[in-house]
Amino acid sequence: MNIVVQVRLMPTPEVASALECTLRTANDAANWLSGLAYERGETSRRALQGLAYVDLKTRGLSAQPALHVLRKVADAYTALRANIRNGNLGKPGSKRRGRAEGRPISFRADAAQPYDDRCLSWQVDERTVSIWTTAGRLQGVRFACSEQARNLLAERRRGESDLVYRDGMWFLIATCEVPEAELYEPVDFLGVDLGIVNIATTSDGKIHAGRGLNRYRKRQLVLRAKLQKKGTKSAKRVLKRQRRKEQRKATEVNHIISKRIVTEAERTGRGIGMEDLAGIRTRVRLRKPQRVTLHSWAFAQLGRFVEYKARRAGVPVLFVDPAYTSRICAECAYTDKLNRVSRGRFVCRSCGFVDHADRNGSRNIRARAWRLWRSGAESHAPAPVQGAGWRGLPNSQLGSTSKPGPSEPGS
């Protein structure tokens, strides 16, 4: 399986200037090529290479970077066609789809640029890289990362890396190929109920509360509102500095929770059963104040983290239908809406069973996952189906490049 490792470059001002010029030159060339491809109706790699390879080299790119620009543009149009085909950009005739189809794809001036081993070489022990720029080959550019990331780079790095400029910092994002453990036969399943107040509740009764994260999000929301209302230059500088801070916090929390869930399942020889919440944001109807909370809920990311960690550990993972799991009694299977007395309390109207509502739901998820496994269902973790619901969505965006697979924090 592939995961990505992010390291932070520590360039001197001269090196940073050369890297900035390189990204600008590559993305200017990509925008020019995108317009040409849109005008000619030719978007395949082979057609673009025959059409514009020589012209790209005259724009300041050497052979390999020119080929990477060709592929970046071709891949962006392939992704656009896939999004249109899957209905992600709306129905035919909608404004959003019309905007996407009615103009060439554009790339930001600082959009990521891919590098292969001909343009980028790693000296992992010295923690330096040698990288191609429009100003020539730069040697001894230092990078910083964790010891875990360094070991992965030294032993498992494969394929291309991306040069990324984000929030005034330079990063290299490398793909590493790590082995998957052999899938074992589980003795039972660990059910996991997902929520907003309690991010994850297991059938063992372990509650991973979201109180701290939700309070942090609320503080950040109030702070952003105050700064946006103030509107001064200093307020805008603070807003810029706060960018993605909340997202990074949520990612850290999901990494911690997913690791604990997978570790517990592996320790006890069980599989993991989780809710398949694909499309929940379009199904539920909420008041306006609640919509921010729902759309900040990173359940998909938590599911992806559990999946890839489970694949590395050989833990089976099944995603089950979450319908009525909050209303069914885990003891007698009696189903009634009134069983859910409050958000956190479950009282069965038939047998009188009392439990925490999330734990009762997680027990129902465990039972469904166990029945599915015994009926012959295959784990989603060792062989995930790409493109099937939120579990298989690629983590790519038009105008930038990305690597498949989850990320390991490396800086």
C-alpha positions in Angstrom: 0.0 0.0 0.0 1.1 3.6 -0.6 1.2 6.3 2.0 2.6 9.8 1.7 5.2 11.4 3.9 5.5 15.2 4.2 8.8 16.9 5.0 9.5 20.6 5.4 12.2 22.2 3.3 14.5 24.7 5.0 15.7 26.8 2.1 17.9 29.9 2.2 16.3 33.1 0.7 18.1 32.5 -2.6 16.9 28.9 -2.8 13.4 29.9 -1.9 13.4 32.5 -4.6 14.6 29.9 -7.1 11.8 27.5 -6.0 9.2 30.2 -6.3 10.3 31.1 -9.8 10.2 27.4 -10.7 6.6 26.9 -9.5 5.5 30.1 -11.3 7.2 29.1 -14.6 5.8 25.5 -14.5 2.2 26.7 -13.7 2.3 29.5 -16.3 3.3 26.9 -18.8 0.5 24.6 -17.5 -2.1 27.4 -17.9 -0.9 28.1 -21.5 -1.0 24.4 -22.3 -4.5 24.0 -20.7 -5.8 26.8 -22.9 -4.3 25.3 -26.0 -5.7 21.8 -25.1 -9.2 23.3 -24.5 -9.1 25.2 -27.8 -7.9 22.2 -29.8 -10.0 19.6 -28.0 -6.9 17.5 -27.4 -6.4 16.5 -23.8 -4.6 13.1 -23.9 -0.9 12.9 -22.8 0.2 11.7 -26.2 -1.6 14.4 -28.1 -0.4 17.2 -25.8 3.2 15.9 -26.1 3.2 16.0 -29.9 1.4 19.4 -29.8 3.4 21.4 -27.3 6.5 19.6 -26.0 9.0 21.8 -27.9 7.1 25.0 -26.9 7.2 24.0 -23.3 11.0 23.7 -23.4 11.3 27.2 -24.9 9.3 28.5 -21.9 12.2 27.6 -19.5 11.5 24.0 -18.7 13.9 21.2 -19.2 12.8 17.8 -20.6 11.5 16.0 -17.5 9.7 19.1 -16.0 8.1 19.7 -19.4 6.8 16.1 -19.4 5.4 16.6 -15.9 3.5 19.7 -17.0 2.1 17.7 -19.9 0.9 15.0 -17.5 -0.4 17.4 -15.0 -2.7 19.1 -17.5 -3.8 15.8 -19.0 -4.6 14.4 -15.6 -6.6 17.5 -14.6 -8.8 17.1 -17.7 -9.2 13.4 -17.0 -10.3 14.3 -13.4 -12.7 16.9 -14.8 -14.4 14.4 -17.1 -14.7 11.9 -14.3 -16.3 14.5 -12.0 -18.8 15.4 -14.8 -19.5 11.8 -15.5 -20.1 11.0 -11.8 -22.4 14.0 -11.4 -20.1 15.8 -8.9 -20.4 19.1 -10.7 -24.2 19.1 -11.0 -26.7 18.2 -13.6 -26.4 19.2 -17.3 -27.3 22.8 -17.7 -26.5 23.7 -14.1 -24.4 26.9 -13.4 -21.6 25.0 -11.7 -21.2 22.4 -14.5 -21.4 25.2 -17.1 -18.6 27.1 -15.5 -16.5 23.9 -15.3 -17.1 23.0 -19.0 -17.1 26.5 -20.4 -13.5 27.5 -19.8 -10.0 25.9 -19.6 -8.8 24.5 -16.4 -6.5 27.0 -14.6 -3.7 26.4 -12.2 -2.6 28.6 -9.3 0.8 30.2 -9.6 1.9 28.2 -6.6 0.2 24.9 -7.4 2.2 21.8 -6.6 4.7 20.5 -9.1 5.7 16.8 -9.4 9.3 15.7 -9.4 10.8 12.3 -10.3 14.2 10.9 -9.4 15.8 12.6 -12.4 14.9 16.0 -11.1 15.0 15.3 -7.3 17.5 13.2 -5.4 17.3 12.5 -1.6 20.2 12.3 0.8 18.1 11.0 3.7 21.0 10.5 6.2 22.2 14.1 5.7 18.6 15.3 5.5 19.2 17.2 2.3 17.9 17.1 -1.2 19.2 18.1 -4.6 16.4 19.6 -6.7 16.0 21.0 -10.2 14.9 24.6 -10.6 14.8 27.1 -13.5 18.0 28.6 -12.0 19.8 25.3 -12.2 20.3 22.3 -10.0 20.4 23.2 -6.3 22.4 21.0 -4.0 22.2 20.5 -0.2 18.8 21.9 0.4 18.0 20.9 4.0 14.7 19.4 5.1 13.2 18.6 8.5 11.0 15.6 9.5 10.4 13.2 12.3 12.5 10.1 12.8 9.6 7.9 11.7 9.3 9.8 8.4 13.0 9.7 7.9 13.0 5.9 8.2 10.1 5.6 5.8 11.9 7.8 3.2 15.1 5.8 3.6 13.5 2.4 3.2 10.2 2.7 1.5 10.2 5.8 -0.8 9.0 5.0 -4.4 8.0 7.1 -7.4 7.4 10.8 -7.6 7.4 13.6 -5.0 5.5 16.9 -5.0 7.0 20.3 -4.3 4.4 22.3 -2.4 4.3 25.9 -1.2 1.8 26.5 1.6 1.4 29.2 4.2 4.8 30.6 3.5 6.5 27.3 3.9 8.0 24.8 1.4 7.2 21.1 1.6 8.1 17.9 -0.3 5.4 15.2 -0.3 6.9 11.8 -1.1 5.1 8.5 -1.8 6.2 5.5 0.3 5.3 1.9 -0.3 4.7 0.0 2.9 3.9 -3.7 3.3 0.4 -4.8 4.3 0.1 -7.4 7.1 -1.7 -10.7 6.3 -5.4 -10.5 7.1 -6.3 -12.6 10.1 -9.5 -14.3 10.9 -11.2 -12.2 13.6 -12.8 -13.8 16.7 -15.3 -11.0 16.9 -15.7 -7.4 15.8 -15.2 -4.1 17.6 -18.2 -1.8 16.7 -17.6 1.9 16.3 -20.4 4.5 16.5 -19.4 7.8 15.0 -20.8 11.1 16.2 -20.2 14.8 16.7 -20.5 15.1 20.5 -18.6 11.8 20.9 -16.4 11.4 17.9 -16.2 7.6 18.3 -17.7 5.2 20.8 -16.7 1.5 20.7 -18.8 -1.5 21.7 -16.3 -2.0 24.6 -17.7 1.2 26.1 -14.7 3.4 25.3 -15.8 6.9 24.4 -13.6 9.2 22.4 -15.2 12.5 23.3 -15.3 15.5 21.0 -15.8 18.1 23.7 -12.3 19.5 23.4 -12.3 19.6 19.6 -15.8 21.1 19.5 -14.8 23.8 22.0 -11.7 24.6 19.9 -13.8 24.9 16.8 -16.3 27.2 18.5 -13.4 29.5 19.7 -11.9 29.5 16.2 -15.3 30.4 14.7 -15.9 33.3 17.0 -12.3 34.5 16.4 -12.7 34.4 12.6 -16.0 36.3 12.9 -14.4 39.0 15.0 -11.4 39.4 12.7 -13.5 39.4 9.6 -15.7 42.1 11.1 -12.7 44.2 12.1 -11.3 44.1 8.6 -8.0 45.8 9.3 -4.6 44.8 7.8 -3.5 43.4 11.1 -6.7 41.4 11.4 -6.2 40.0 7.9 -2.7 39.0 8.8 -4.0 37.1 11.8 -6.6 35.4 9.6 -4.0 34.3 7.2 -1.9 32.9 10.0 -4.8 31.0 11.3 -5.5 29.3 8.0 -6.0 25.5 8.2 -5.1 25.6 11.9 -8.5 24.1 12.8 -8.1 21.5 10.1 -4.7 20.4 11.4 -6.2 20.1 14.9 -9.0 17.8 13.7 -6.6 15.7 11.7 -4.4 15.2 14.7 -7.4 14.1 16.8 -8.5 11.7 14.1 -5.0 10.2 13.8 -5.0 9.6 17.6 -8.5 8.1 17.7 -8.0 5.8 14.7 -4.7 4.5 16.1 -6.3 3.6 19.4 -9.2 1.8 17.7 -6.9 -0.2 15.4 -4.5 -1.0 18.2 -7.3 -2.3 20.4 -8.8 -4.4 17.6 -5.4 -5.9 16.8 -4.6 -6.6 20.4 -7.8 -8.6 20.9 -7.8 -10.3 17.6 -11.0 -8.6 16.4 -12.1 -6.8 13.3 -13.6 -3.3 13.1 -17.1 -2.5 12.2 -18.0 1.1 11.3 -21.0 3.0 10.0 -21.1 3.8 6.3 -22.1 7.5 6.4 -21.8 8.2 2.7 -24.1 11.0 1.7 -25.3 11.9 5.2 -24.7 15.6 4.6 -27.2 15.6 1.7 -29.7 13.4 3.6 -30.2 15.3 6.8 -31.9 18.7 7.1 -30.8 21.0 9.9 -31.2 24.5 11.1 -28.6 27.0 9.9 -26.6 27.2 13.2 -26.2 23.4 13.1 -25.0 23.2 9.5 -21.5 24.5 10.4 -21.1 21.7 13.0 -22.3 19.0 10.5 -20.0 20.2 7.7 -17.0 20.4 10.1 -17.5 16.8 11.1 -14.5 14.9 9.7 -16.0 11.4 9.8 -14.8 10.5 6.3 -11.2 11.3 7.3 -11.5 9.2 10.4 -12.8 6.3 8.3 -9.9 6.6 5.9 -7.4 6.7 8.8 -8.9 3.6 10.3 -8.8 1.9 6.9 -5.1 2.4 6.1 -3.9 1.7 9.7 -5.9 -1.5 9.6 -4.4 -2.5 6.3 -0.9 -2.1 7.8 -1.9 -4.2 10.8 -4.0 -6.9 8.9 -7.2 -6.0 10.8 -10.4 -6.7 8.9 -12.7 -3.6 8.5 -16.4 -3.7 7.4 -18.6 -0.7 6.8 -22.3 -1.5 7.7 -25.6 0.2 7.1 -26.2 2.6 10.0 -30.0 2.6 9.6 -31.9 2.4 12.9 -28.8 1.4 14.9 -29.7 4.2 17.4 -33.2 2.9 17.8 -32.6 -0.9 18.1 -32.1 -2.4 21.5 -28.8 -4.3 21.6 -30.3 -6.8 24.1 -33.7 -7.8 22.7 -33.6 -6.1 19.2 -36.8 -4.2 19.8 -36.9 -1.1 17.5 -38.7 2.0 18.5 -37.9 5.7 18.0 -38.9 6.3 21.6 -36.1 4.0 22.8 -33.8 7.0 22.3 -34.8 9.0 25.4 -32.2 11.7 24.8 -29.0 12.3 22.9 -27.0 10.2 25.4 -29.5 7.9 27.0 -31.1 4.7 25.6 -34.0 3.0 27.4 -35.7 0.0 25.7 -39.5 0.2 25.8 -39.8 -3.6 25.7 -37.2 -5.1 28.0 -36.2 -2.1 30.0 -32.5 -2.3 29.0 -30.7 1.0 29.8 -27.3 2.1 28.3 -25.4 5.0 26.9 -27.1 5.7 23.5 -23.8 5.7 21.5 -22.6 2.5 23.2 -25.9 0.8 22.3 -25.5 1.9 18.7 -21.9 0.6 18.6 -23.1 -2.8 19.8 -25.6 -2.9 17.0 -22.9 -2.0 14.5 -20.7 -4.8 16.0 -23.5 -7.3 15.5 -24.1 -6.3 11.9 -20.4 -6.4 11.0 -20.1 -9.9 12.6 -23.1 -11.2 10.7 -21.7 -9.7 7.4 -18.4 -11.3 8.0 -19.9 -14.7 8.7 -22.0 -14.5 5.6 -18.8 -14.1 3.5 -18.3 -10.3 3.2 -14.8 -9.1 2.4 -12.9 -6.6 4.4 -12.7 -3.1 3.0 -9.3 -2.5 4.5 -7.0 -5.0 2.6 -8.7 -4.3 -0.7 -10.6 -1.0 -0.7 -12.9 -0.3 -3.8 -11.7 3.0 -5.4 -14.6 5.3 -6.2 -17.2 3.5 -4.0 -18.7 6.2 -1.8 -16.6 8.4 0.4 -14.2 5.6 1.3 -12.7 5.5 -2.2 -12.7 9.2 -3.2 -9.3 10.4 -4.5 -7.7 13.2 -2.5 -7.0 15.3 -5.5 -8.2 18.7 -6.7 -8.2 20.4 -10.0 -5.2 22.7 -10.4 -3.0 20.8 -8.1 -1.4 17.4 -7.8 -1.6 14.9 -5.0 -0.6 11.4 -4.1 -3.0 8.5 -3.4 -3.2 7.3 0.1 -3.2 8.8 3.6 -0.5 11.0 5.0 1.9 10.5 7.9 2.7 13.6 9.9 6.3 14.2 9.2 7.1 17.8 10.1 
